[in-house]
Amino acid sequence: MKNETIFLSVSAIKVNTAIHLLNEAGINAHTINKMDSAHANLFGAIQIIVSKDDEIEAQRILEEAEIL
């Protein structure tokens, strides 16, 4: 099954809120943290990954919540 990145952020709060909303909607979402901790998190971002099958619905949910 192919996965898609639907959201990138440097804010852990936004990412956690987005993950919570997606999980509540029954969408399995996970994160990949690519923040560079050696430079006080100045570089990189946190990605939210969902299944390609859930991509459109996940984006709709995050747009309605004004996260995207």
Residue pairs with C-beta under 8 A, 6 or more apart in sequence:
1 51
1 52
1 53
2 51
2 52
3 49
3 50
3 51
3 52
4 49
4 50
4 51
4 52
4 55
5 47
5 48
5 49
6 48
6 49
6 50
6 55
6 58
6 59
6 62
7 15
7 18
7 47
7 48
7 62
7 67
7 68
8 45
8 46
8 47
8 48
9 15
9 18
9 45
9 46
10 35
10 41
10 44
10 45
10 46
11 46
12 46
14 67
15 31
15 46
15 48
17 65
17 67
18 29
18 48
18 62
18 65
18 67
19 29
19 30
19 31
19 48
21 61
21 62
21 65
21 67
22 28
22 29
22 48
22 50
22 58
22 61
22 62
23 29
25 57
25 58
25 61
27 50
27 51
27 54
27 57
27 58
27 61
28 50
28 51
28 54
29 48
29 49
29 50
29 54
29 58
30 48
30 49
31 46
31 47
31 48
31 49
32 46
32 47
32 49
33 44
33 46
33 47
34 44
34 45
34 46
34 47
35 41
35 43
35 44
35 45
35 46
36 42
36 43
36 44
48 58
50 58
59 68
62 68
